[in-house]
Amino acid sequence: MELRAGALRALLETNPATKAAAVFALAQTCRDGGARVDIDAVIDEPPSIPGRPAKPELVPPLQVGRRSMGTPEGRAMLVHALAHIEFNAVNLALDALWRFPGMPQQYYLDWLRVADEEALHFTMLSGHLGTLGYAYGDFPGHDSLWEMVAKTSGDVLARMALVPRTLEARGLDAIPPLRAKIAQAGDLAAALILDRLLVDEVGHVEIGNRWYLHLCLQRGLEPIATYDELTVQYKAPVLKGPFNIEGRRQAGFSEAELQRYR
């Protein structure tokens, strides 16, 4: 099996459970030595990227609705929102894997690892949602994460800068207080899932940071100034605190960058 082509097939799958299963199978095939990586292949982009189900309905972020944890429905809405983020994260990892030729082989293996872990996160959250009496698609969701994936489809440097180390890094800041609130509301099972998410997301952001720095070095660019330029060029969201400084440090942000978040 050629890894990048397999990632594209999984990306085009519309059924979330089938997509997750395809990612798990692809990762296992790679671990078993049954996958090769054609780093130089230029693959034409097919229509209908990404594959996703008819529901959830996609709405502007402010129309997603309130997520009060004081009611079972409010907690279900929160878990659904997290599952939706993780479903999109599966798609973004698969897109990073198939889209960009000419990167070192480790780049593709790293993004397969991300896809595999994000698929597990989605499976855990959608399973927990089922215990609350709901299913993925029962509430609306927004498309902000994929919108930035689409905007950065022409440049792997911009993708690494603005998706893993910007949008996904926001999860490092958001998960700890969210975990505290959902545990206080009595949903310890969801809190334990968030513990797993935080550990894995540190690794995912580290992958984005590492390949961003690799590309900056390769192109002779200063990382911080280049990042600032890319945020303006692509109209990236302005980051707001509080920030998880230690989580960001573990994920590979430099001390010079961390000083900007204090």
Stockholm file with secondary structure:
# STOCKHOLM 1.0

chainA/1-262         MELRAGALRALLETNPATKAAAVFALAQTCRDGGARVDIDAVIDEPPSIPGRPAKPELVPPLQVGRRSMGTPEGRAMLVHALAHIEFNAVNLALDALWRFPGMPQQYYLDWLRVADEEALHFTMLSGHLGTLGYAYGDFPGHDSLWEMVAKTSGDVLARMALVPRTLEARGLDAIPPLRAKIAQAGDLAAALILDRLLVDEVGHVEIGNRWYLHLCLQRGLEPIATYDELTVQYKAPVLKGPFNIEGRRQAGFSEAELQRYR
#=GR chainA/1-262 SS CBHHHHHHHHHHCCSHHHHHHHHHHHHHHHHTTCCBCCTTCCCCCCSSCSCCCSCSCBCCGGGSCCCCTTSHHHHHHHHHHHHHHHHHHHHHHHHHHHHCCSSCHHHHHHHHHHHHHHHHHHHHHHHHHHHTTCCTTSSCBCCHHHHHHHHTTTCHHHHHHHIIIIIIHHHHHHHHHHHHHHHHTTCHHHHHHHHHHHHHHHHHHHHHHHHHHHHHHHHTCCHHHHHHHHHHHTTCCCCCSCCCHHHHHHTTCCHHHHHHTC
#=GC SS_cons         CBHHHHHHHHHHCCSHHHHHHHHHHHHHHHHTTCCBCCTTCCCCCCSSCSCCCSCSCBCCGGGSCCCCTTSHHHHHHHHHHHHHHHHHHHHHHHHHHHHCCSSCHHHHHHHHHHHHHHHHHHHHHHHHHHHTTCCTTSSCBCCHHHHHHHHTTTCHHHHHHHIIIIIIHHHHHHHHHHHHHHHHTTCHHHHHHHHHHHHHHHHHHHHHHHHHHHHHHHHTCCHHHHHHHHHHHTTCCCCCSCCCHHHHHHTTCCHHHHHHTC
//
